[in-house]
Amino acid sequence: MGAWPPPFVGGGFIIAYAQLVAFYYAAGALLHFAVPAMMEVKSVQVEARRSGSVARDALYSLGEYGQ
């Protein structure tokens, strides 16, 4: 019986992809939840945004599909 998780080398594409995805989301969760809990995170936004500007910016970020 092999070790879990199996190594990247010799484990096949599915195993390597699963490990990559697990690491990516674990690192993202760590940055999203753990880091702000351990230290103060200050916003770089100096004033409140106008109503609707977040949705507008999100649509414009899609390029030609958002217009």
PASEBA-1860 file (N, C-alpha, C; in nm, 3 decimals):
! residues 67
1> MGAWPPPF> 0.084/-0.118/0.000/0.000/0.000/0.000/0.089/0.124/0.000 ~ 0.062/0.217/-0.091/0.146/0.334/-0.106/0.108/0.445/-0.009 ~ 0.193/0.543/-0.005/0.169/0.659/0.083/0.061/0.748/0.023 ~ -0.011/0.816/0.110/-0.111/0.911/0.064/-0.069/1.050/0.107 ~ -0.065/1.151/0.029/-0.098/1.148/-0.113/0.017/1.090/-0.194 ~ -0.016/1.025/-0.303/0.088/0.967/-0.389/0.177/1.076/-0.447 ~ 0.298/1.045/-0.484/0.389/1.147/-0.539/0.345/1.194/-0.677 ~ 0.392/1.312/-0.716/0.364/1.363/-0.849/0.423/1.272/-0.956
9> VGGGFIIA> 0.546/1.231/-0.935/0.615/1.149/-1.035/0.563/1.007/-1.027 ~ 0.513/0.955/-1.137/0.464/0.819/-1.141/0.321/0.804/-1.093 ~ 0.259/0.913/-1.053/0.123/0.904/-1.002/0.017/0.924/-1.107 ~ 0.054/0.977/-1.221/-0.043/1.002/-1.326/-0.099/1.143/-1.321 ~ -0.167/1.179/-1.427/-0.220/1.315/-1.440/-0.327/1.346/-1.336 ~ -0.419/1.254/-1.315/-0.531/1.280/-1.222/-0.479/1.305/-1.081 ~ -0.385/1.226/-1.036/-0.327/1.244/-0.903/-0.258/1.379/-0.893 ~ -0.176/1.411/-0.993/-0.104/1.538/-0.992/-0.201/1.656/-0.996
17> YAQLVAFY> -0.305/1.645/-1.076/-0.404/1.753/-1.086/-0.478/1.769/-0.953 ~ -0.515/1.660/-0.891/-0.585/1.666/-0.763/-0.497/1.731/-0.656 ~ -0.369/1.698/-0.654/-0.278/1.758/-0.557/-0.260/1.907/-0.584 ~ -0.251/1.943/-0.709/-0.237/2.084/-0.745/-0.360/2.164/-0.703 ~ -0.477/2.111/-0.732/-0.602/2.179/-0.694/-0.615/2.189/-0.543 ~ -0.583/2.082/-0.472/-0.591/2.083/-0.326/-0.495/2.188/-0.267 ~ -0.374/2.195/-0.319/-0.279/2.294/-0.271/-0.325/2.436/-0.302 ~ -0.376/2.457/-0.422/-0.420/2.590/-0.464/-0.532/2.642/-0.372
25> YAAGALLH> -0.633/2.559/-0.349/-0.744/2.603/-0.266/-0.707/2.610/-0.119 ~ -0.619/2.526/-0.073/-0.572/2.534/0.066/-0.494/2.664/0.087 ~ -0.407/2.698/-0.007/-0.332/2.823/0.004/-0.425/2.944/-0.004 ~ -0.524/2.938/-0.091/-0.621/3.048/-0.101/-0.701/3.065/0.027 ~ -0.744/2.954/0.086/-0.819/2.961/0.211/-0.732/3.016/0.324 ~ -0.606/2.976/0.325/-0.514/3.027/0.426/-0.499/3.178/0.413 ~ -0.480/3.226/0.292/-0.466/3.370/0.272/-0.596/3.445/0.302 ~ -0.709/3.383/0.275/-0.837/3.451/0.294/-0.883/3.453/0.440
33> FAVPAMME> -0.860/3.343/0.512/-0.911/3.332/0.648/-0.804/3.348/0.756 ~ -0.692/3.280/0.742/-0.594/3.275/0.851/-0.511/3.402/0.862 ~ -0.464/3.453/0.751/-0.377/3.571/0.756/-0.452/3.692/0.815 ~ -0.574/3.725/0.771/-0.644/3.838/0.834/-0.675/3.814/0.982 ~ -0.691/3.689/1.024/-0.717/3.661/1.165/-0.592/3.681/1.250 ~ -0.474/3.664/1.191/-0.349/3.675/1.266/-0.295/3.818/1.269 ~ -0.326/3.897/1.168/-0.273/4.035/1.163/-0.379/4.129/1.107 ~ -0.361/4.256/1.135/-0.456/4.356/1.088/-0.436/4.381/0.938
41> VKSVQVEA> -0.546/4.382/0.866/-0.542/4.409/0.723/-0.615/4.541/0.699 ~ -0.544/4.639/0.644/-0.603/4.770/0.620/-0.646/4.781/0.475 ~ -0.757/4.847/0.455/-0.807/4.869/0.319/-0.729/4.980/0.252 ~ -0.712/4.969/0.123/-0.647/5.076/0.047/-0.749/5.173/-0.010 ~ -0.877/5.141/0.006/-0.986/5.227/-0.042/-1.001/5.343/0.056 ~ -0.991/5.467/0.006/-0.995/5.584/0.094/-1.136/5.635/0.121 ~ -1.228/5.609/0.032/-1.365/5.654/0.055/-1.463/5.549/0.005 ~ -1.587/5.561/0.048/-1.689/5.463/0.009/-1.717/5.472/-0.141
49> RRSGSVAR> -1.749/5.359/-0.199/-1.780/5.357/-0.343/-1.925/5.394/-0.366 ~ -1.952/5.452/-0.481/-2.089/5.489/-0.515/-2.172/5.364/-0.542 ~ -2.301/5.378/-0.526/-2.392/5.267/-0.551/-2.386/5.225/-0.697 ~ -2.368/5.097/-0.720/-2.365/5.044/-0.855/-2.228/5.042/-0.920 ~ -2.129/5.105/-0.858/-1.997/5.110/-0.922/-1.927/4.975/-0.920 ~ -1.953/4.893/-0.819/-1.890/4.761/-0.813/-1.941/4.673/-0.927 ~ -2.073/4.674/-0.949/-2.130/4.595/-1.058/-2.082/4.646/-1.194 ~ -2.075/4.779/-1.210/-2.027/4.836/-1.335/-1.883/4.795/-1.363
57> DALYSLGE> -1.798/4.804/-1.263/-1.657/4.767/-1.281/-1.643/4.619/-1.311 ~ -1.725/4.536/-1.249/-1.720/4.392/-1.275/-1.760/4.362/-1.419 ~ -1.863/4.430/-1.469/-1.904/4.410/-1.608/-1.798/4.459/-1.705 ~ -1.738/4.574/-1.678/-1.634/4.626/-1.767/-1.510/4.537/-1.767 ~ -1.485/4.466/-1.657/-1.368/4.379/-1.652/-1.383/4.260/-1.746 ~ -1.507/4.232/-1.791/-1.528/4.121/-1.883/-1.495/4.158/-2.027 ~ -1.463/4.284/-2.051/-1.426/4.327/-2.186/-1.549/4.349/-2.271 ~ -1.544/4.303/-2.394/-1.653/4.327/-2.488/-1.781/4.255/-2.447
65> YGQ> -1.771/4.150/-2.366/-1.890/4.076/-2.324/-1.971/4.151/-2.219 ~ -1.909/4.243/-2.148/-1.978/4.316/-2.044/-2.045/4.444/-2.091 ~ -2.031/4.476/-2.218/-2.086/4.604/-2.265/-2.216/4.584/-2.336
END
